[in-house]
Amino acid sequence: MDRMSYQLYEMLHLAFAPARAATDAMLHAMKNPLNPLHHTSFGRNVAASAELFERMTRRYGKPLFGLDTTIVDGAEVEIVEEVVWNRPFCGLLHFKRLFTGPAPRQSKLLIVAPMSGHYATLLRGTVEAFLPTYDVYITDWSDARTVPLVDGSFDLDDYIDYLSEIMRFLALNGPETPLHTLGVCQASVPLICAIAAMEADNDPDVPESMVLVGGPIDTRVNPTAVNKLAQQRGMDWFRSHCIHSVPFPHAGMGRQVYPGFLQLSGFMSMNFERHISAHLEMFNHLVEGDGDSAERHRDFYDEYLAVMDLTAEFYLQTVDRIFVRHEVPLGLLRHRDNLIDLKAISRTALFAVEGEKDDISGVGQTEAALDLCANIPAARKRHYVQKGVGHYGVFNGSRFRDEIAPRIRAFAADMESVDGVGTTRPRLAWSAE
């Protein structure tokens, strides 16, 4: 039955389509101000019930970033999104700012979004915080169910290759402009590994700095429920319970994936009572006519409930090598049969950022990177724990904007001032051997 779960999910989604259509029609009827029931308690209760049913049974598509403008040096600047680099499983999205006059001299920032179930738009607040001060790019990962089998597989080696290619691309596209990188959550691991591989090859295009935010570098430190689950279940359980074939009519039909709907059920089960309470509160807000509170609920869950499939090979390798066997801190992780040695990193500065209440990556797991990267000079390494925030708050929200983002900007500026803005660190001759 497990192997048929994806097909059953698709069948149920289609089966609910008529009910969703009827409910949507009822919702519009009850919200029509010309309908006498619209102004009654009964009408508001029916409308609220209809909206919640429709929202709880729909499939949420990929959200939009919706970042149309930003403020640079006190002036409003229009933003245009453009894909400047593309592969089957990832596009590099550039938030191009359309300056009316000469563009200010600002560094490039590559935000590496996690490939962990949600779309890159989950980092909308992260992008928005840096648009006034950086030329921002973000990895926009593809939903595996939309990638045809003819486009091949995608595993942890491919992830690391993608990041290396992107950093070289950005280095060539403006070689005199410093490049900073920021890896969020799971993305911290392939980012630090890609930089280590580039350093080992004496690649001249390593970035000026990397900021690792809530990353599982060493999950033996302060293990969370997520970390313990990986240890307790074992790889056979994950293979038999989490991996399914993409069904018809998706473009990736036949591809082995960890489905988004299974990931979402896991996310929600961790805080099930909180999600139930949130939906009850939304029902009450709708009945009471509190439109602002209801809209905030819609905005959050439109993002939270939008999930993507992960390729089976990438998911299983990540669980096995990062969470079960701890290959990164033990120095055992291999990329294309070459050992990843974090001690090879010496030119790229490192900033580890953690959340005090993070229940996904416990405090200390990201900090572990500072000791593992033993050859980065002490003056080019920093660590910060943000009080009072959990996993989401370490890269989004008011405390991120007011306390974490300014520290990241200050760190990048300090590292550039050491080397000289617009120049590069001492770079070794690159060898392809």
C-alpha positions in Angstrom: 0.0 0.0 0.0 2.9 2.4 0.7 4.1 2.1 -2.9 0.6 3.3 -4.0 0.4 6.2 -1.7 1.3 8.8 -4.4 -1.3 7.4 -6.8 -3.9 7.3 -4.0 -3.1 10.9 -3.2 -3.6 12.0 -6.8 -6.9 10.1 -6.9 -8.2 11.8 -3.8 -7.1 15.2 -5.1 -9.1 14.6 -8.2 -12.1 13.1 -6.3 -12.3 16.3 -4.2 -12.4 18.6 -7.3 -16.2 18.7 -7.6 -16.6 19.4 -3.9 -14.0 22.2 -4.1 -15.8 23.7 -7.1 -19.1 23.7 -5.2 -17.6 25.1 -2.1 -15.9 27.8 -4.0 -19.2 28.8 -5.6 -20.8 28.9 -2.2 -18.0 31.0 -0.9 -18.5 33.6 -3.6 -22.2 33.6 -3.1 -21.9 34.2 0.6 -19.4 37.0 0.1 -21.5 38.8 -2.3 -22.8 42.0 -0.5 -26.0 41.8 -2.5 -26.8 38.5 -0.8 -28.9 39.1 2.3 -27.1 36.2 4.1 -23.8 38.0 3.6 -24.7 40.3 6.5 -25.8 37.5 8.9 -23.9 35.4 11.4 -25.1 32.3 9.5 -23.7 33.6 6.2 -20.4 34.4 7.7 -20.1 30.9 9.3 -20.9 29.3 6.0 -18.4 31.4 4.1 -15.7 30.7 6.7 -16.4 27.0 6.5 -16.3 27.0 2.7 -13.0 28.9 2.6 -11.3 26.6 5.1 -12.5 23.5 3.2 -11.2 24.8 -0.1 -7.9 25.8 1.4 -7.4 22.4 3.2 -8.1 20.3 0.1 -6.3 22.3 -2.6 -2.9 21.7 -4.1 -0.7 24.8 -3.5 1.4 25.8 -6.5 4.8 27.5 -6.5 4.4 30.9 -4.9 5.7 34.2 -6.4 8.4 36.2 -4.8 6.4 39.4 -5.5 9.3 41.7 -4.8 8.7 44.5 -7.3 10.7 47.4 -5.7 13.3 48.1 -3.1 14.9 51.2 -1.5 18.5 51.8 -2.4 20.2 54.9 -0.9 16.8 56.4 -0.2 15.4 56.0 -3.7 12.8 53.5 -4.8 14.2 51.1 -7.4 12.2 48.7 -9.6 13.1 45.0 -9.6 12.9 42.5 -12.4 13.4 38.8 -11.9 15.6 37.1 -14.5 17.0 33.5 -14.8 20.6 33.9 -15.6 21.8 30.3 -15.3 19.8 27.2 -15.8 20.0 23.4 -15.4 17.3 20.8 -15.2 17.0 20.9 -11.4 17.9 24.5 -10.7 17.7 28.0 -12.1 19.7 30.9 -10.8 17.3 33.7 -10.2 18.7 37.3 -10.3 16.8 40.2 -8.7 17.9 42.8 -11.2 17.5 46.3 -9.9 16.7 48.9 -12.6 18.6 52.0 -11.6 17.7 55.2 -13.4 21.2 56.5 -12.9 24.6 54.9 -12.4 24.3 51.7 -10.3 26.0 51.9 -6.9 29.1 49.8 -6.3 27.7 46.8 -4.3 28.8 43.3 -3.8 27.1 40.2 -5.1 25.2 37.9 -2.7 24.3 34.3 -3.6 21.6 32.9 -1.4 21.6 29.1 -1.5 18.0 28.0 -0.7 17.6 24.6 0.9 16.3 21.7 -1.2 14.2 20.4 1.7 10.6 20.4 0.5 9.7 24.1 0.3 10.3 26.4 -2.7 13.0 29.1 -2.6 10.2 31.7 -2.0 10.2 30.6 1.6 13.3 32.9 1.7 11.4 35.9 0.4 12.1 37.8 3.6 15.8 36.9 3.4 16.0 38.2 -0.2 14.1 41.4 0.7 16.4 42.2 3.6 19.5 42.3 1.4 18.1 43.9 -1.8 19.0 47.4 -0.7 22.7 46.6 -0.2 23.6 43.7 -2.5 23.1 42.5 -6.0 21.1 39.4 -5.0 20.9 35.9 -6.6 19.1 32.8 -5.3 19.0 29.2 -6.3 15.5 28.3 -7.5 15.3 24.5 -7.2 12.9 22.6 -9.5 10.1 20.4 -8.3 11.4 16.8 -9.1 7.9 15.8 -10.3 8.2 18.3 -13.2 11.6 17.1 -14.4 11.3 14.4 -17.1 13.4 11.2 -16.6 15.4 12.0 -19.8 17.0 14.9 -17.8 18.8 12.4 -15.6 19.2 12.1 -11.9 20.1 14.6 -9.2 22.1 13.6 -6.1 24.3 15.3 -3.5 27.3 15.3 -5.9 25.2 17.1 -8.5 24.1 19.7 -5.8 27.7 20.4 -5.0 28.6 20.6 -8.7 25.7 23.1 -9.3 26.9 25.4 -6.6 30.5 25.3 -7.9 29.3 26.1 -11.4 27.2 29.0 -10.1 30.0 30.5 -8.1 32.3 30.4 -11.1 29.6 31.9 -13.3 29.1 34.8 -10.8 32.8 35.3 -10.5 33.2 35.6 -14.3 30.2 37.9 -14.5 31.8 40.8 -12.7 35.3 39.6 -11.6 36.1 42.7 -9.7 32.9 42.6 -7.6 33.2 40.5 -4.4 30.9 37.6 -4.1 29.4 36.6 -0.7 27.3 33.4 -0.2 24.6 32.5 2.3 23.5 28.9 2.8 20.2 28.3 4.7 19.5 25.2 6.7 20.3 22.0 4.7 22.0 24.1 2.0 24.8 24.9 4.4 26.2 21.4 3.9 26.6 21.4 0.1 27.7 25.1 0.1 30.6 24.5 2.5 31.5 21.3 0.7 31.5 23.0 -2.7 33.8 25.7 -1.4 36.1 23.1 0.2 36.3 21.3 -3.2 37.1 24.5 -5.0 39.8 25.4 -2.4 41.3 22.0 -2.8 41.6 22.6 -6.5 43.1 26.1 -6.0 40.1 27.5 -7.8 40.4 31.3 -8.0 36.7 31.8 -7.9 36.0 30.9 -4.3 33.7 33.5 -2.7 34.8 36.2 -0.3 32.6 34.7 2.5 30.0 32.1 3.4 27.3 32.6 6.0 25.8 29.3 7.3 22.4 29.8 8.8 20.9 27.1 10.9 22.8 24.4 9.1 23.2 20.7 10.1 27.0 20.6 9.8 27.4 18.2 12.8 24.1 16.7 13.9 25.8 14.9 16.8 25.9 18.2 18.6 22.7 18.9 20.6 20.6 16.5 18.4 17.0 17.5 17.8 13.9 15.2 17.2 14.6 15.3 13.5 18.2 14.1 14.0 17.2 11.4 16.4 14.5 10.1 14.0 17.1 9.6 11.3 19.3 7.6 13.7 16.4 5.5 15.1 14.7 4.6 11.8 17.7 3.6 9.7 18.0 3.8 5.9 15.9 0.7 5.1 12.9 2.4 6.8 13.4 5.6 4.7 13.7 3.6 1.5 10.5 1.6 2.1 8.3 4.4 3.6 9.4 7.6 1.9 10.3 6.8 -1.7 7.6 6.7 -4.4 7.2 6.9 -8.1 5.8 10.1 -9.7 2.4 9.1 -11.2 0.8 10.2 -14.5 0.1 13.0 -15.6 3.2 14.8 -14.2 6.2 15.4 -16.5 8.5 13.5 -14.2 6.3 10.4 -14.4 8.3 7.3 -13.2 10.9 9.3 -11.3 11.7 8.0 -7.8 11.0 10.8 -5.3 10.3 11.8 -1.7 6.9 13.4 -2.3 6.1 16.8 -1.1 2.8 15.7 0.5 4.7 13.3 2.7 7.1 16.0 3.7 4.3 18.3 4.5 2.6 15.7 6.7 5.9 15.4 8.6 6.3 19.2 9.0 2.8 19.5 10.3 2.9 16.6 12.7 5.8 18.2 14.5 3.4 21.0 15.6 0.0 19.6 14.9 -1.9 21.3 17.7 -0.4 24.7 16.7 -1.7 24.2 13.1 -5.2 23.2 14.3 -5.3 26.2 16.6 -4.2 28.5 13.7 -7.0 27.3 11.4 -9.6 27.6 14.2 -8.4 31.2 14.8 -8.7 31.9 11.1 -12.3 30.6 11.1 -13.0 33.0 14.0 -11.3 35.9 12.3 -13.4 35.3 9.1 -16.7 35.1 11.1 -15.7 38.3 13.1 -14.7 40.1 9.9 -11.1 40.5 11.0 -9.7 40.7 7.5 -6.1 41.6 8.4 -5.6 38.6 10.7 -7.2 36.3 8.1 -4.9 37.7 5.4 -1.8 37.1 7.5 -2.9 33.5 7.9 -3.5 33.1 4.2 -0.1 34.5 3.4 1.7 32.2 5.8 -0.1 29.0 4.8 0.0 29.8 1.0 3.8 29.5 1.5 3.9 26.8 4.1 1.6 24.4 2.3 3.4 24.8 -1.1 5.8 21.8 -1.3 7.9 20.1 -3.9 9.2 16.6 -4.5 12.8 15.7 -4.0 14.7 13.1 -6.0 15.1 9.9 -4.1 18.8 9.7 -4.7 19.4 13.2 -3.2 17.1 12.7 -0.2 18.5 9.2 0.7 22.1 10.4 0.4 21.5 13.4 2.5 19.8 11.4 5.3 22.4 8.7 5.2 25.6 10.7 4.8 24.7 13.8 6.8 22.3 12.7 9.5 23.1 9.0 10.0 26.8 8.6 9.3 27.9 12.2 10.0 30.4 12.1 7.2 31.0 15.9 7.1 32.4 16.3 10.7 34.2 13.0 10.5 36.0 14.0 7.3 34.5 11.0 5.4 32.3 12.8 2.8 33.4 12.2 -0.8 32.4 14.2 -3.8 33.0 12.4 -7.1 35.3 10.0 -5.2 37.4 12.9 -3.9 37.5 13.4 -0.1 36.0 16.7 1.1 38.5 18.3 3.5 37.1 21.4 5.2 40.6 22.2 6.3 41.3 23.1 2.7 39.3 26.3 3.2 41.6 29.2 3.9 40.5 32.2 1.7 36.7 32.2 2.3 35.6 33.8 5.5 33.0 32.0 7.6 30.0 33.2 9.7 27.9 30.7 11.6 24.4 31.9 12.6 22.1 29.9 14.8 18.7 30.3 16.6 18.4 29.7 20.3 15.1 27.8 20.0 15.9 26.0 16.7 14.2 22.6 16.8 15.5 21.5 13.4 19.3 22.3 13.6 20.2 22.5 17.3 22.5 25.1 18.7 26.1 24.1 18.1 25.5 22.1 14.9 26.4 25.1 12.7 29.0 26.4 15.0 30.9 23.1 14.5 32.0 24.4 11.1 34.3 27.0 12.8 36.5 24.2 14.3 36.3 22.0 11.2 37.5 24.9 9.0 40.7 25.0 11.0 42.7 26.9 8.4 40.5 30.0 8.1 42.2 32.7 10.1 40.4 33.4 13.4 39.9 37.0 12.4 37.8 35.7 9.4 35.4 33.5 11.5 32.4 34.5 13.6 29.5 32.9 15.4 26.2 34.4 16.5 23.2 32.9 18.4 20.0 34.8 18.0 18.0 34.8 21.2 14.3 33.9 21.1 14.0 32.5 17.6 13.4 29.1 16.2 14.4 27.6 12.8 12.2 29.8 10.7 13.1 33.0 12.6 16.8 32.6 12.0 16.3 33.6 8.3 12.9 35.4 8.3 10.9 37.7 10.4 11.5 40.9 12.4 14.4 39.6 14.5 16.2 38.5 11.3 15.6 41.9 9.7 16.6 43.9 12.8 19.3 41.8 14.4 20.7 39.0 12.1 20.8 40.7 8.7 22.7 43.8 10.0 25.3 41.5 11.5 25.7 39.6 8.2 26.1 42.9 6.3 28.7 44.1 8.9 30.6 40.8 8.6 30.7 41.0 4.8 31.9 44.6 5.0 34.6 43.8 7.5 35.9 40.9 5.4 36.0 43.2 2.4 37.8 45.9 4.3 40.5 43.5 5.3 41.1 42.6 1.6 40.1 45.9 0.1 36.7 46.5 -1.5 36.6 45.5 -5.1 39.8 43.5 -4.9 40.2 39.8 -4.2 42.1 37.8 -1.6 45.5 36.4 -2.6 44.4 33.8 -5.2 46.3 30.8 -6.3 46.6 29.8 -9.9 43.7 27.7 -10.8 44.3 24.2 -12.0 41.8 21.9 -13.7 43.8 18.8 -12.8 
